[in-house]
Amino acid sequence: MSTLYVIGTPIGNLGDITFRAVEILKTVDVVACEDTRQTLKLLNHLGISVRLLSCRSQNEGIAADKVIKLLDEGLTVAYASDAGTPGVSDPGAVLVRAVVQAGHEAIPIPGPSAFASLVSIAGGLDKTVIFEGFLSPKPGRRRARLQELLNTEDAFVLYESPFRILKLLQDLADLDKDRYLCIGREMTKFHEEYLRGSAGELLELLQSRDSQKGEFSVYVSGKKKDKLLE
């Protein structure tokens, strides 16, 4: 039985890579990755040279067969998505399930996660936090799912692109204007920024800017009015 190591990689700042992740990347025979170009940048930064294998959402099933064949041969393989923890709004789940079903072991190498990073500084008071990731780009489906999430009365975390962040905030403001939000933009990167307030307040703030840049992570509090808004 061989091992697949599932590695969390930096979401921006390359200094966030863990010592353990570096050691694993140095010792495995092959690194499967979402985008070979992106992972190569990280490996070059670390001074590591290793064989790469493409394993993205579009070819994850086929790539899983290739990884299993390598594991059957007694080789060790690591998997890394472009940024953050695989399987959390990133490829990885299909690969892990196939590897385990083939009789091999899958071991997590914990590391950065946009979800965990945002929750840690959101200042939310909720015990339960739902991870939703990216909503549908279709307005009707996005709004319907937002209403379902708001109806749970639990906190939830969304990911959104700079092209749709204003639409998301408008929907949130229309559906529940009082919920406390914490938005992380370009987390761990040079232009890192955190915004806190109601959906209406943050919508107005972002609308006042010439453009929206970077990737956004959005924490939406549960039903209970948050003291930070009082």
C-alpha positions as CSV (number, residue, x, y, z in Angstrom):
1,M,0.0,0.0,0.0
2,S,1.4,3.4,-1.0
3,T,0.4,6.9,0.1
4,L,-1.2,9.9,-1.5
5,Y,-0.3,13.1,0.5
6,V,-3.0,15.8,0.1
7,I,-1.1,19.1,0.7
8,G,-2.5,22.5,1.6
9,T,-0.5,25.2,-0.2
10,P,-0.3,29.0,0.2
11,I,-3.3,31.1,-0.8
12,G,-1.0,34.0,-1.6
13,N,2.0,34.5,0.6
14,L,4.5,31.7,-0.2
15,G,5.9,32.0,3.3
16,D,2.7,30.2,4.6
17,I,3.9,26.8,3.4
18,T,4.4,24.5,6.3
19,F,7.7,22.8,7.1
20,R,6.0,19.4,6.9
21,A,4.6,20.2,3.4
22,V,8.1,21.2,2.2
23,E,9.6,17.9,3.5
24,I,6.8,15.9,1.8
25,L,7.3,17.7,-1.5
26,K,11.0,17.0,-1.3
27,T,10.6,13.3,-0.8
28,V,7.6,12.2,-3.0
29,D,8.2,10.7,-6.4
30,V,5.4,12.6,-8.2
31,V,3.4,15.7,-7.5
32,A,-0.1,15.7,-9.0
33,C,-1.5,19.2,-9.2
34,E,-4.5,21.3,-10.5
35,D,-2.2,23.5,-12.7
36,T,1.3,22.4,-13.3
37,R,2.4,26.0,-14.1
38,Q,1.1,27.3,-10.8
39,T,2.6,24.5,-8.7
40,L,5.9,24.8,-10.6
41,K,6.2,28.4,-9.3
42,L,5.9,27.1,-5.8
43,L,8.4,24.3,-6.3
44,N,10.9,26.6,-8.0
45,H,10.5,29.0,-5.0
46,L,11.3,26.1,-2.7
47,G,14.2,24.8,-4.9
48,I,12.4,21.5,-5.4
49,S,12.6,19.5,-8.7
50,V,10.0,16.7,-9.1
51,R,7.9,15.1,-11.7
52,L,4.5,16.8,-12.2
53,L,1.2,15.3,-13.2
54,S,-1.9,17.4,-14.2
55,C,-5.0,16.6,-12.1
56,R,-7.6,19.3,-12.5
57,S,-11.4,19.3,-12.3
58,Q,-11.8,18.6,-16.0
59,N,-9.6,15.4,-16.0
60,E,-9.6,14.4,-12.4
61,G,-11.1,10.9,-13.0
62,I,-8.5,10.1,-15.7
63,A,-5.7,11.6,-13.6
64,A,-6.9,9.5,-10.7
65,D,-6.3,6.3,-12.7
66,K,-2.7,7.5,-13.5
67,V,-2.1,8.3,-9.8
68,I,-3.4,4.9,-8.8
69,K,-1.1,3.2,-11.3
70,L,1.9,5.1,-9.8
71,L,0.8,4.0,-6.3
72,D,0.4,0.4,-7.4
73,E,4.1,0.6,-8.6
74,G,5.1,1.5,-5.0
75,L,5.7,5.2,-5.7
76,T,4.6,8.0,-3.4
77,V,2.5,10.9,-4.7
78,A,1.5,14.3,-3.4
79,Y,-1.5,16.3,-4.6
80,A,-1.8,20.1,-4.5
81,S,-4.4,22.4,-5.9
82,D,-3.6,25.9,-7.1
83,A,-4.0,27.5,-3.6
84,G,-5.3,26.4,-0.2
85,T,-6.6,23.0,0.8
86,P,-7.6,20.5,-1.9
87,G,-11.2,19.4,-1.8
88,V,-12.3,22.7,-0.3
89,S,-13.9,24.4,-3.3
90,D,-10.9,22.9,-5.3
91,P,-10.3,19.5,-7.0
92,G,-9.2,16.6,-4.9
93,A,-12.2,14.8,-3.6
94,V,-12.6,12.6,-6.7
95,L,-8.9,11.7,-6.6
96,V,-8.9,10.9,-2.9
97,R,-12.0,8.6,-3.2
98,A,-10.5,6.7,-6.1
99,V,-7.2,6.2,-4.3
100,V,-8.8,4.9,-1.1
101,Q,-11.1,2.6,-3.0
102,A,-8.1,1.2,-4.8
103,G,-6.6,0.2,-1.5
104,H,-4.1,3.0,-0.9
105,E,-3.9,5.5,1.9
106,A,-4.7,9.3,1.7
107,I,-3.0,11.4,4.3
108,P,-3.7,15.1,4.8
109,I,-0.8,17.6,5.2
110,P,-2.7,20.5,6.7
111,G,-2.0,24.0,5.5
112,P,-3.6,27.3,4.4
113,S,-7.3,27.6,3.7
114,A,-9.2,30.8,2.7
115,F,-12.2,29.5,4.6
116,A,-10.4,28.9,7.9
117,S,-8.4,32.1,7.5
118,L,-11.5,34.3,7.1
119,V,-13.4,32.6,10.0
120,S,-10.4,33.2,12.3
121,I,-10.6,37.0,11.9
122,A,-14.3,37.5,11.2
123,G,-15.1,38.0,14.8
124,G,-18.3,36.0,14.3
125,L,-20.2,34.7,17.4
126,D,-21.8,31.7,15.7
127,K,-21.1,28.2,16.8
128,T,-22.0,26.7,13.4
129,V,-20.4,27.9,10.1
130,I,-21.5,26.5,6.8
131,F,-19.0,26.4,4.0
132,E,-20.7,27.1,0.6
133,G,-17.9,28.3,-1.6
134,F,-18.9,29.7,-5.0
135,L,-22.6,30.2,-5.7
136,S,-24.2,29.8,-9.1
137,P,-23.4,32.7,-11.5
138,K,-27.1,32.6,-12.6
139,P,-29.0,35.4,-10.7
140,G,-32.1,33.3,-9.9
141,R,-30.2,30.3,-8.6
142,R,-27.7,32.5,-6.7
143,R,-30.5,34.4,-5.0
144,A,-32.5,31.3,-4.2
145,R,-29.5,29.6,-2.6
146,L,-28.7,32.7,-0.6
147,Q,-32.3,32.7,0.8
148,E,-31.9,29.0,1.8
149,L,-28.6,29.8,3.6
150,L,-30.1,32.8,5.4
151,N,-33.0,30.7,6.4
152,T,-30.7,28.2,8.3
153,E,-29.9,31.1,10.7
154,D,-26.3,29.8,10.8
155,A,-23.2,31.7,9.6
156,F,-21.9,30.8,6.2
157,V,-18.8,31.5,4.0
158,L,-18.9,32.3,0.3
159,Y,-16.2,32.8,-2.3
160,E,-16.8,35.3,-5.1
161,S,-15.0,36.9,-8.0
162,P,-14.4,40.6,-8.5
163,F,-16.9,40.5,-11.4
164,R,-19.8,39.4,-9.2
165,I,-19.1,40.7,-5.7
166,L,-21.4,43.7,-6.1
167,K,-24.3,41.5,-7.3
168,L,-23.8,39.2,-4.3
169,L,-23.8,42.1,-1.9
170,Q,-26.9,43.6,-3.5
171,D,-28.7,40.3,-3.1
172,L,-27.6,40.0,0.5
173,A,-28.7,43.6,1.2
174,D,-32.1,42.9,-0.4
175,L,-32.7,39.6,1.5
176,D,-31.4,40.6,5.0
177,K,-29.9,44.0,5.4
178,D,-28.9,43.5,9.1
179,R,-26.6,40.5,8.9
180,Y,-23.0,41.2,10.0
181,L,-20.5,40.5,7.2
182,C,-16.7,40.2,7.1
183,I,-15.1,40.3,3.7
184,G,-11.5,39.2,3.0
185,R,-10.0,40.5,-0.2
186,E,-6.6,39.3,-1.5
187,M,-5.9,37.4,1.7
188,T,-2.3,37.0,2.7
189,K,-1.2,39.0,-0.4
190,F,0.3,42.5,-0.8
191,H,-3.0,44.3,-1.1
192,E,-4.7,42.2,1.7
193,E,-7.8,43.9,3.0
194,Y,-10.7,43.1,5.5
195,L,-14.0,44.9,5.5
196,R,-16.7,44.6,8.2
197,G,-20.2,45.8,8.4
198,S,-23.7,45.1,7.0
199,A,-24.3,44.1,3.4
200,G,-25.7,47.5,2.6
201,E,-22.7,49.3,4.1
202,L,-20.2,47.2,2.3
203,L,-22.1,47.4,-0.9
204,E,-22.0,51.2,-0.7
205,L,-18.3,51.1,0.1
206,L,-17.3,48.9,-2.8
207,Q,-19.6,50.8,-5.2
208,S,-17.6,54.0,-4.4
209,R,-14.5,52.4,-5.8
210,D,-13.5,52.6,-9.5
211,S,-13.2,48.8,-9.8
212,Q,-13.1,45.6,-7.8
213,K,-9.8,43.7,-7.7
214,G,-8.8,40.4,-6.3
215,E,-10.6,37.4,-5.0
216,F,-13.2,37.8,-2.3
217,S,-14.2,35.6,0.7
218,V,-17.4,36.6,2.5
219,Y,-18.4,35.6,6.0
220,V,-22.1,36.1,6.7
221,S,-23.2,35.9,10.3
222,G,-26.2,33.9,11.7
223,K,-29.6,35.3,12.4
224,K,-28.8,36.7,15.9
225,K,-27.9,40.4,15.6
226,D,-24.2,40.7,16.0
227,K,-22.9,43.1,18.7
228,L,-20.3,44.4,16.3
229,L,-23.2,46.1,14.4
230,E,-24.7,47.8,17.5
